[in-house]
Amino acid sequence: MQGLLQCMMRQVAKVEKFKHTQSPKDCLHAKYHTPTCATVVGDDQWGHLQVDATSLYLLVLAQMTASGLRIISTLHEVAFIQNLVFYIEAAYKVADYGMWERGDKTNQGIPELNTSSVGMAKAALEAIDELDLFGAHGGPKSVIHVLPDEVEHCQ
């Protein structure tokens, strides 16, 4: 979890840009070289916009944190996770490449709105809302907030 977080944090500029453009070319990469956290393929070489994958990361992070594990250790990481929540709030409405990484059912790499992505986004947003990422050792600065309207729109 921490390794993937470090890889995604190197893509903070893409997270910010995507929130404004909602272009698949500006989204988080879906593949990383584990030892270096470098991206594996270019922006145009893979269907990187996979809302379900980013949402699954947030969902598992929320579940592990709620169980008592301490994964997030700095306020910088908290801020990035909060930013990922905003990213998902913007991304779940955008056609993505889905869990099969191929886009629409013709496997031509054309993104479409996937129910698996919307469902995973809803589950992640509900699980992480008002969660203190520092657990019992946290406070107001380490609590994640989700806009209630965005969760309702996922239904």
Wavefront OBJ file of the C-alpha trace (Angstrom):
o trace
v 0.000 0.000 0.000
v 2.792 2.379 0.926
v 4.767 1.529 -2.234
v 1.822 2.220 -4.528
v 1.103 5.418 -2.614
v 4.657 6.613 -3.257
v 4.297 5.848 -6.982
v 0.984 7.689 -7.214
v 2.307 10.664 -5.244
v 4.872 11.214 -7.986
v 1.902 11.809 -10.297
v 0.351 14.621 -8.245
v 0.535 17.014 -11.213
v -1.540 14.587 -13.288
v -4.124 14.302 -10.504
v -4.454 18.086 -10.420
v -4.603 18.430 -14.189
v -7.213 15.675 -14.567
v -9.549 17.364 -12.094
v -9.694 20.298 -14.509
v -9.533 18.612 -17.932
v -11.063 15.184 -17.217
v -9.018 13.962 -20.166
v -7.832 10.326 -20.093
v -4.371 11.578 -21.092
v -4.137 13.559 -17.837
v -5.083 10.788 -15.403
v -2.982 8.732 -13.015
v -0.967 6.010 -14.676
v -2.229 2.481 -14.125
v 1.193 0.791 -14.269
v 4.417 1.480 -12.375
v 7.895 -0.028 -12.201
v 7.867 -1.170 -8.587
v 11.538 -0.610 -7.628
v 11.677 2.945 -9.019
v 8.017 4.089 -9.059
v 8.586 5.178 -12.662
v 5.716 4.878 -15.103
v 5.965 1.844 -17.369
v 4.204 3.076 -20.514
v 3.467 6.507 -21.944
v 0.259 8.486 -21.658
v -0.884 7.415 -25.144
v 0.217 3.782 -24.945
v -2.284 2.398 -22.436
v -5.783 3.032 -21.151
v -4.641 4.536 -17.867
v -7.976 5.982 -16.750
v -9.159 3.165 -14.508
v -11.427 4.654 -11.880
v -12.070 1.214 -10.420
v -8.368 0.644 -9.678
v -7.852 3.983 -7.920
v -11.137 3.519 -6.060
v -10.110 0.014 -4.981
v -6.902 1.458 -3.553
v -8.907 3.990 -1.516
v -11.399 1.337 -0.385
v -8.694 -1.059 0.815
v -6.806 1.810 2.460
v -9.979 2.774 4.336
v -10.652 -0.808 5.424
v -7.076 -1.431 6.552
v -6.955 1.876 8.427
v -10.314 1.236 10.109
v -8.995 -2.168 11.246
v -6.186 -0.429 13.125
v -3.292 -0.599 10.657
v -1.294 2.598 10.265
v -0.452 3.025 6.587
v -0.498 6.800 6.228
v 2.172 8.475 8.325
v 2.467 12.124 7.257
v 0.129 15.042 6.673
v 1.583 15.267 3.160
v 0.253 11.756 2.508
v -3.103 12.694 4.057
v -3.310 15.669 1.692
v -2.580 13.427 -1.283
v -5.265 10.920 -0.243
v -7.738 13.797 0.142
v -6.735 14.888 -3.356
v -7.347 11.331 -4.643
v -10.851 11.555 -3.175
v -11.438 14.753 -5.162
v -9.971 12.981 -8.218
v -12.445 10.088 -7.852
v -15.299 12.537 -7.280
v -14.480 14.042 -10.683
v -13.522 10.815 -12.463
v -16.385 8.432 -11.751
v -18.602 10.341 -14.227
v -16.028 10.088 -17.020
v -15.852 7.173 -19.454
v -12.866 5.022 -18.463
v -11.159 1.805 -19.552
v -12.743 -0.338 -16.846
v -11.559 -3.456 -15.103
v -10.632 -5.199 -18.354
v -8.440 -2.235 -19.369
v -9.848 -2.287 -22.901
v -12.625 0.273 -22.842
v -15.888 -0.631 -24.506
v -17.084 -4.151 -25.244
v -15.515 -4.169 -28.722
v -12.033 -4.105 -27.123
v -10.982 -1.243 -29.362
v -9.660 0.943 -26.554
v -12.647 3.293 -26.601
v -13.508 4.366 -23.050
v -17.061 3.957 -21.775
v -18.876 4.542 -18.502
v -18.439 1.286 -16.577
v -20.783 0.243 -13.786
v -17.872 -1.502 -12.068
v -16.017 1.815 -11.899
v -19.037 3.755 -10.626
v -19.784 1.071 -8.018
v -16.191 0.907 -6.820
v -16.036 4.716 -6.610
v -19.212 4.768 -4.511
v -17.888 2.063 -2.174
v -14.552 3.858 -1.770
v -16.114 7.268 -1.143
v -18.485 5.840 1.474
v -15.708 3.882 3.206
v -13.221 6.735 3.442
v -15.635 9.541 4.351
v -14.780 11.038 7.772
v -12.045 8.439 8.316
v -9.051 9.541 10.371
v -6.040 8.189 8.489
v -3.920 8.355 11.637
v -6.459 6.279 13.569
v -6.534 6.844 17.305
v -3.455 9.077 17.049
v -5.018 11.544 14.635
v -7.054 14.689 14.772
v -8.962 17.066 12.512
v -6.051 17.442 10.067
v -5.888 13.724 9.292
v -9.610 13.188 8.606
v -10.720 12.659 4.996
v -13.843 14.415 3.739
v -16.131 13.428 0.865
v -18.697 15.761 -0.635
v -22.078 14.143 0.176
v -23.533 15.059 -3.208
v -20.834 13.085 -5.011
v -21.665 9.878 -3.129
v -25.352 10.338 -3.922
v -24.607 10.914 -7.607
v -22.956 7.479 -7.779
v -26.309 5.779 -7.156
l 1 2 3 4 5 6 7 8 9 10 11 12 13 14 15 16 17 18 19 20 21 22 23 24 25 26 27 28 29 30 31 32 33 34 35 36 37 38 39 40 41 42 43 44 45 46 47 48 49 50 51 52 53 54 55 56 57 58 59 60 61 62 63 64 65 66 67 68 69 70 71 72 73 74 75 76 77 78 79 80 81 82 83 84 85 86 87 88 89 90 91 92 93 94 95 96 97 98 99 100 101 102 103 104 105 106 107 108 109 110 111 112 113 114 115 116 117 118 119 120 121 122 123 124 125 126 127 128 129 130 131 132 133 134 135 136 137 138 139 140 141 142 143 144 145 146 147 148 149 150 151 152 153 154 155
